[in-house]
Amino acid sequence: MAFNNSKTLCPFCNGVNKCSAESESACWCFEVQIPKSLTALLPIGLIDKSCICLACINAFKENEHLFKEKYGPKQN
């Protein structure tokens, strides 16, 4: 899977992440607990630099196994 490094798109689904971390107001993601096992799926260069969208955070929390099948590293 190729990850994007856009500040406006989720690195997993490529959907708009609605990040406002660089604006004057606090971003929604500061209020959401993001599982470390989810951020661990990102390449090291994107950790703490790319905002995961709320839909992907919720999908991961609902079914970690299914999320990893869809977005995790592919194993041969």
C-alpha positions as CSV (number, residue, x, y, z in Angstrom):
1,M,0.0,0.0,0.0
2,A,1.3,3.5,-0.9
3,F,0.7,6.1,1.8
4,N,0.1,9.7,0.9
5,N,1.9,12.4,2.8
6,S,-0.6,15.2,2.2
7,K,-1.5,17.2,5.3
8,T,-5.2,17.4,4.2
9,L,-5.7,13.7,3.3
10,C,-5.9,10.7,5.5
11,P,-2.8,8.5,4.9
12,F,-5.0,5.3,4.9
13,C,-8.2,6.0,2.9
14,N,-7.0,9.2,1.1
15,G,-10.2,11.0,2.3
16,V,-10.2,14.5,3.6
17,N,-9.1,14.4,7.2
18,K,-10.4,17.9,8.2
19,C,-7.2,18.5,10.1
20,S,-6.8,22.0,11.6
21,A,-3.7,21.4,13.6
22,E,-1.9,24.2,11.9
23,S,-4.7,26.7,12.3
24,E,-5.4,29.1,15.2
25,S,-8.0,26.7,16.7
26,A,-7.4,23.3,18.2
27,C,-7.8,20.3,15.8
28,W,-10.5,17.8,16.5
29,C,-7.8,15.1,16.6
30,F,-6.4,16.6,19.9
31,E,-9.7,15.4,21.6
32,V,-9.7,11.9,20.1
33,Q,-7.7,8.9,21.5
34,I,-5.9,7.4,18.6
35,P,-4.7,3.8,19.3
36,K,-0.9,3.5,19.2
37,S,-1.4,0.2,17.2
38,L,-3.1,2.3,14.5
39,T,-0.3,4.9,14.2
40,A,2.1,2.0,14.2
41,L,0.8,1.0,10.8
42,L,2.1,4.2,9.3
43,P,5.6,4.5,7.9
44,I,7.9,6.1,10.5
45,G,8.2,9.3,8.4
46,L,4.4,9.9,8.7
47,I,3.9,9.3,12.4
48,D,3.0,12.6,14.1
49,K,3.1,14.3,10.7
50,S,-0.1,12.9,9.0
51,C,-3.6,13.3,10.4
52,I,-5.7,10.1,10.2
53,C,-9.4,10.8,9.5
54,L,-12.1,10.1,12.1
55,A,-13.7,7.5,9.9
56,C,-10.5,5.4,9.8
57,I,-9.9,5.9,13.5
58,N,-13.5,4.6,14.2
59,A,-13.1,1.7,11.7
60,F,-9.9,0.6,13.4
61,K,-11.5,0.8,16.8
62,E,-14.6,-1.2,15.6
63,N,-12.6,-4.0,13.9
64,E,-8.9,-3.8,14.1
65,H,-8.4,-7.1,12.2
66,L,-10.6,-6.0,9.2
67,F,-8.9,-2.6,9.1
68,K,-5.4,-4.2,9.0
69,E,-6.6,-6.5,6.2
70,K,-7.7,-3.5,4.2
71,Y,-4.9,-1.0,5.0
72,G,-2.1,-2.8,6.7
73,P,1.0,-4.1,5.1
74,K,0.5,-6.9,2.7
75,Q,2.3,-10.1,3.5
76,N,3.2,-12.7,1.0
